[in-house]
Amino acid sequence: MVGQCVMFFVAGYDTTATTLAHASYFLALNPEIQNKLFAELREILKKTEGELTYEALQRMKYLDNVIAETLRLYPVTS
């Protein structure tokens, strides 16, 4: 039972880490997209006085698009 729990934890962590690594690589190759994402982050965080809340994350539509495109280009199931 403990082994199964550890396996589920590692599997979830690994897919998240892989997706973030691919997104970072994608952003490094595309500075214009990186700048647009950074501008969105600054704008949202300015409205929330620098506090990163769940609601602030929900407003980050471009971030959602970047993650969706990363998963399209580099699916974690392959």
DSSP file (Angstrom, degrees, kcal/mol; ACC not computed):
  #  RESIDUE AA STRUCTURE BP1 BP2  ACC     N-H-->O    O-->H-N    N-H-->O    O-->H-N    TCO  KAPPA ALPHA  PHI   PSI    X-CA   Y-CA   Z-CA
    1    1 A M     >        0   0    0      0, 0.0     4,-2.1     0, 0.0     5,-0.2   0.000 360.0 360.0 360.0 -46.6    0.0    0.0    0.0
    2    2 A V  H  >  +     0   0    0      1,-0.2     4,-2.5     2,-0.2     5,-0.2   0.899 360.0  54.9 -62.8 -39.6    2.8    2.4    0.9
    3    3 A G  H  > S+     0   0    0      1,-0.2     4,-2.3     2,-0.2    -1,-0.2   0.895 107.2  49.7 -60.2 -41.2    4.6    1.5   -2.3
    4    4 A Q  H  > S+     0   0    0      2,-0.2     4,-2.4     1,-0.2    -1,-0.2   0.905 110.2  50.5 -64.3 -41.8    1.5    2.4   -4.3
    5    5 A C  H  X S+     0   0    0     -4,-2.1     4,-2.2     1,-0.2    -2,-0.2   0.914 111.1  48.4 -62.9 -43.2    1.2    5.8   -2.6
    6    6 A V  H  X S+     0   0    0     -4,-2.5     4,-2.8     1,-0.2     5,-0.2   0.909 110.2  52.6 -63.2 -41.6    4.8    6.6   -3.2
    7    7 A M  H  X S+     0   0    0     -4,-2.3     4,-2.6     1,-0.2    -2,-0.2   0.914 109.6  48.0 -61.9 -43.8    4.4    5.6   -6.9
    8    8 A F  H  X S+     0   0    0     -4,-2.4     4,-2.1     2,-0.2    -1,-0.2   0.897 112.8  49.4 -63.7 -39.9    1.4    7.9   -7.3
    9    9 A F  H  X S+     0   0    0     -4,-2.2     4,-2.4     2,-0.2    -2,-0.2   0.942 113.5  44.8 -63.7 -48.1    3.3   10.8   -5.6
   10   10 A V  H  X S+     0   0    0     -4,-2.8     4,-3.0     1,-0.2     5,-0.2   0.898 112.0  52.6 -64.9 -41.0    6.4   10.3   -7.8
   11   11 A A  H  X S+     0   0    0     -4,-2.6     4,-1.9    -5,-0.2    -1,-0.2   0.912 112.3  45.3 -62.4 -42.4    4.3   10.0  -11.0
   12   12 A G  H  X S+     0   0    0     -4,-2.1     4,-1.6    -5,-0.2    -2,-0.2   0.891 115.5  46.9 -67.4 -39.9    2.5   13.2  -10.2
   13   13 A Y  H  X S+     0   0    0     -4,-2.4     4,-2.7    -5,-0.2     5,-0.2   0.916 110.9  51.7 -67.2 -43.9    5.7   15.0   -9.3
   14   14 A D  H  X S+     0   0    0     -4,-3.0     4,-2.5     1,-0.2     5,-0.2   0.902 109.6  48.2 -63.6 -42.7    7.6   13.8  -12.4
   15   15 A T  H  X S+     0   0    0     -4,-1.9     4,-2.2    -5,-0.2    -1,-0.2   0.887 113.5  47.9 -67.2 -37.7    4.9   14.9  -14.9
   16   16 A T  H  X S+     0   0    0     -4,-1.6     4,-2.5     2,-0.2    -2,-0.2   0.931 113.3  47.4 -66.0 -45.5    4.7   18.3  -13.3
   17   17 A A  H  X S+     0   0    0     -4,-2.7     4,-2.2     1,-0.2    -2,-0.2   0.896 112.4  49.8 -63.4 -40.6    8.4   18.8  -13.3
   18   18 A T  H  X S+     0   0    0     -4,-2.5     4,-2.4    -5,-0.2    -1,-0.2   0.917 111.1  48.8 -64.9 -43.6    8.7   17.6  -16.9
   19   19 A T  H  X S+     0   0    0     -4,-2.2     4,-2.5     1,-0.2    -2,-0.2   0.921 112.2  48.2 -62.9 -44.2    6.0   20.0  -18.0
   20   20 A L  H  X S+     0   0    0     -4,-2.5     4,-2.3     2,-0.2    -1,-0.2   0.876 111.0  51.5 -64.6 -37.1    7.6   22.9  -16.2
   21   21 A A  H  X S+     0   0    0     -4,-2.2     4,-2.2     2,-0.2    -2,-0.2   0.922 111.9  46.1 -65.1 -43.7   11.0   22.0  -17.7
   22   22 A H  H  X S+     0   0    0     -4,-2.4     4,-2.8     2,-0.2    -2,-0.2   0.896 111.9  51.3 -66.0 -39.6    9.5   22.0  -21.2
   23   23 A A  H  X S+     0   0    0     -4,-2.5     4,-2.6     2,-0.2    -2,-0.2   0.912 110.2  49.5 -63.2 -41.8    7.7   25.2  -20.6
   24   24 A S  H  X S+     0   0    0     -4,-2.3     4,-2.1     2,-0.2    -2,-0.2   0.911 112.6  47.4 -62.8 -42.5   10.9   26.9  -19.4
   25   25 A Y  H  X S+     0   0    0     -4,-2.2     4,-1.7     2,-0.2    -2,-0.2   0.928 112.0  50.0 -63.2 -46.1   12.7   25.6  -22.5
   26   26 A F  H  X S+     0   0    0     -4,-2.8     4,-0.8     1,-0.2    -2,-0.2   0.902 112.1  47.8 -59.4 -43.6    9.9   26.8  -24.8
   27   27 A L  H  < S+     0   0    0     -4,-2.6     3,-0.4     1,-0.2     7,-0.4   0.861 108.1  55.1 -67.8 -35.6   10.0   30.2  -23.2
   28   28 A A  H  < S+     0   0    0     -4,-2.1    -1,-0.2     1,-0.2    -2,-0.2   0.847 109.7  47.1 -65.4 -33.3   13.8   30.4  -23.5
   29   29 A L  H  < S+     0   0    0     -4,-1.7    -1,-0.2     1,-0.2    -2,-0.2   0.661 115.3  47.5 -80.3 -16.4   13.5   29.8  -27.2
   30   30 A N    >X  +     0   0    0     -4,-0.8     4,-2.2    -3,-0.4     3,-0.6  -0.713  60.5 173.0-129.0  80.0   10.7   32.3  -27.7
   31   31 A P  H 3> S+     0   0    0      0, 0.0     4,-2.6     0, 0.0     5,-0.2   0.798  79.3  58.6 -62.0 -28.8   11.7   35.6  -25.9
   32   32 A E  H 3> S+     0   0    0      2,-0.2     4,-1.9     1,-0.2     5,-0.1   0.896 109.5  44.0 -67.9 -37.7    8.6   37.5  -27.4
   33   33 A I  H <> S+     0   0    0     -3,-0.6     4,-2.5     2,-0.2     5,-0.2   0.897 112.4  53.3 -69.8 -40.6    6.3   35.0  -25.7
   34   34 A Q  H  X S+     0   0    0     -4,-2.2     4,-2.4    -7,-0.4    -2,-0.2   0.915 110.0  47.7 -59.1 -44.0    8.4   35.1  -22.5
   35   35 A N  H  X S+     0   0    0     -4,-2.6     4,-2.3     2,-0.2    -1,-0.2   0.894 111.2  50.3 -65.7 -40.3    8.0   38.9  -22.5
   36   36 A K  H  X S+     0   0    0     -4,-1.9     4,-1.9     2,-0.2    -2,-0.2   0.903 112.5  47.3 -65.2 -40.4    4.3   38.8  -23.1
   37   37 A L  H  X S+     0   0    0     -4,-2.5     4,-2.5     2,-0.2    -2,-0.2   0.907 111.3  51.0 -65.9 -42.0    3.9   36.3  -20.3
   38   38 A F  H  X S+     0   0    0     -4,-2.4     4,-2.6     1,-0.2    -2,-0.2   0.888 108.5  52.2 -62.9 -39.3    6.0   38.4  -18.0
   39   39 A A  H  X S+     0   0    0     -4,-2.3     4,-2.4     2,-0.2    -1,-0.2   0.907 109.7  49.1 -63.6 -41.6    3.9   41.5  -18.8
   40   40 A E  H  X S+     0   0    0     -4,-1.9     4,-2.6     2,-0.2     5,-0.2   0.929 111.2  49.7 -62.8 -44.4    0.7   39.5  -17.9
   41   41 A L  H  X S+     0   0    0     -4,-2.5     4,-2.6     1,-0.2     5,-0.2   0.922 111.8  47.9 -60.4 -45.1    2.2   38.4  -14.6
   42   42 A R  H  X S+     0   0    0     -4,-2.6     4,-2.0     2,-0.2    -1,-0.2   0.918 112.2  49.7 -62.1 -43.4    3.3   41.9  -13.7
   43   43 A E  H  X S+     0   0    0     -4,-2.4     4,-1.5     2,-0.2    -2,-0.2   0.931 114.3  43.5 -63.0 -46.9   -0.1   43.3  -14.6
   44   44 A I  H  X S+     0   0    0     -4,-2.6     4,-1.3     1,-0.2    -2,-0.2   0.924 114.8  48.9 -65.7 -44.4   -2.0   40.7  -12.5
   45   45 A L  H  <>S+     0   0    0     -4,-2.6     5,-4.0    -5,-0.2     6,-0.3   0.802 106.4  57.4 -68.6 -27.7    0.3   40.9   -9.5
   46   46 A K  H ><5S+     0   0    0     -4,-2.0     3,-1.0    -5,-0.2    -1,-0.2   0.897 106.5  49.5 -65.8 -39.0    0.1   44.7   -9.6
   47   47 A K  H 3<5S+     0   0    0     -4,-1.5    -2,-0.2     1,-0.2    -1,-0.2   0.792 115.0  43.5 -69.8 -27.9   -3.7   44.4   -9.2
   48   48 A T  T ><5S-     0   0    0     -4,-1.3     3,-1.6    -5,-0.1    -1,-0.2   0.201 115.4-113.0-102.7  15.7   -3.3   42.0   -6.3
   49   49 A E  T < 5S-     0   0    0     -3,-1.0    -3,-0.2     1,-0.3    -4,-0.1   0.860  75.5 -52.5  55.3  39.7   -0.5   44.0   -4.6
   50   50 A G  T 3 <S+     0   0    0     -5,-4.0     2,-0.5     1,-0.2    -1,-0.3   0.439 104.1 132.8  82.3   0.1    2.0   41.2   -5.3
   51   51 A E    <   -     0   0    0     -3,-1.6     2,-1.0    -6,-0.3    -1,-0.2  -0.751  49.6-145.8 -90.1 124.5    0.0   38.5   -3.7
   52   52 A L        +     0   0    0     -2,-0.5     2,-0.2    -3,-0.1    -7,-0.0  -0.775  32.9 167.5 -91.1 103.5   -0.3   35.3   -5.8
   53   53 A T     >  -     0   0    0     -2,-1.0     4,-2.2     1,-0.1     5,-0.2  -0.625  51.3-106.2-110.9 169.5   -3.7   34.0   -5.1
   54   54 A Y  H  > S+     0   0    0      1,-0.2     4,-2.0    -2,-0.2     5,-0.1   0.900 122.7  52.4 -60.1 -41.1   -5.9   31.3   -6.7
   55   55 A E  H  > S+     0   0    0      2,-0.2     4,-1.1     1,-0.2    -1,-0.2   0.886 107.2  52.2 -64.0 -38.9   -8.1   34.1   -8.2
   56   56 A A  H  > S+     0   0    0      1,-0.2     4,-0.5     2,-0.2     3,-0.5   0.914 108.9  50.2 -63.6 -42.2   -5.0   35.8   -9.7
   57   57 A L  H >< S+     0   0    0     -4,-2.2     3,-1.0     1,-0.2    -1,-0.2   0.873 105.5  57.1 -63.1 -36.5   -3.9   32.5  -11.3
   58   58 A Q  H 3< S+     0   0    0     -4,-2.0    -1,-0.2     1,-0.2    -2,-0.2   0.793 104.4  53.0 -64.7 -27.5   -7.4   32.1  -12.8
   59   59 A R  H 3< S+     0   0    0     -4,-1.1     2,-1.8    -3,-0.5    -1,-0.2   0.577  82.7  95.7 -83.1 -10.2   -7.0   35.5  -14.5
   60   60 A M    <X  +     0   0    0     -3,-1.0     4,-1.7    -4,-0.5    -1,-0.1  -0.551  43.6 160.7 -85.5  78.8   -3.7   34.6  -16.1
   61   61 A K  H  > S+     0   0    0     -2,-1.8     4,-2.0     1,-0.2    -1,-0.2   0.859  71.4  52.7 -69.7 -37.4   -5.1   33.5  -19.5
   62   62 A Y  H  > S+     0   0    0     -3,-0.2     4,-2.5     2,-0.2    -1,-0.2   0.893 107.3  52.6 -68.6 -37.5   -1.8   33.8  -21.4
   63   63 A L  H  > S+     0   0    0      2,-0.2     4,-2.4     1,-0.2    -1,-0.2   0.911 108.4  51.5 -60.3 -42.2   -0.1   31.6  -18.8
   64   64 A D  H  X S+     0   0    0     -4,-1.7     4,-2.4     1,-0.2    -2,-0.2   0.900 110.0  49.5 -60.7 -41.3   -2.9   29.0  -19.3
   65   65 A N  H  X S+     0   0    0     -4,-2.0     4,-2.6     2,-0.2    -2,-0.2   0.897 109.4  51.5 -65.2 -40.7   -2.3   29.2  -23.1
   66   66 A V  H  X S+     0   0    0     -4,-2.5     4,-2.3     2,-0.2    -2,-0.2   0.922 112.4  45.8 -62.7 -44.1    1.5   28.7  -22.6
   67   67 A I  H  X S+     0   0    0     -4,-2.4     4,-2.4     2,-0.2    -2,-0.2   0.912 112.8  50.2 -66.2 -41.8    0.9   25.6  -20.5
   68   68 A A  H  X S+     0   0    0     -4,-2.4     4,-1.7     2,-0.2    -2,-0.2   0.908 112.2  47.3 -62.7 -42.0   -1.6   24.2  -22.9
   69   69 A E  H  X S+     0   0    0     -4,-2.6     4,-2.6     2,-0.2     5,-0.2   0.885 110.2  53.0 -67.4 -38.2    0.8   24.8  -25.9
   70   70 A T  H  X S+     0   0    0     -4,-2.3     4,-3.0     1,-0.2    -2,-0.2   0.929 110.4  47.1 -61.0 -45.0    3.6   23.2  -23.9
   71   71 A L  H  < S+     0   0    0     -4,-2.4    -1,-0.2     1,-0.2    -2,-0.2   0.816 111.6  51.8 -67.8 -29.5    1.4   20.1  -23.2
   72   72 A R  H  < S+     0   0    0     -4,-1.7    -2,-0.2    -5,-0.2    -1,-0.2   0.926 117.3  37.7 -69.8 -44.4    0.4   20.0  -26.9
   73   73 A L  H  < S+     0   0    0     -4,-2.6    -2,-0.2     1,-0.3    -3,-0.2   0.863 132.5  25.7 -74.7 -36.8    4.1   20.1  -28.1
   74   74 A Y  S  < S-     0   0    0     -4,-3.0    -1,-0.3    -5,-0.2    -2,-0.1  -0.638  79.2-166.7-129.3  73.0    5.5   17.9  -25.3
   75   75 A P    >   -     0   0    0      0, 0.0     3,-1.1     0, 0.0    -3,-0.1  -0.354  20.1-138.4 -64.0 140.4    2.8   15.6  -24.0
   76   76 A V  T 3  S+     0   0    0      1,-0.2    -5,-0.0     2,-0.1   -58,-0.0   0.611  96.7  67.4 -75.9 -10.9    3.7   13.9  -20.7
   77   77 A T  T 3         0   0    0      1,-0.2    -1,-0.2   -62,-0.0   -62,-0.0   0.615 360.0 360.0 -84.2 -11.7    2.3   10.6  -21.9
   78   78 A S    <         0   0    0     -3,-1.1    -1,-0.2     0, 0.0    -2,-0.1   0.491 360.0 360.0 -87.2 360.0    4.8   10.0  -24.6
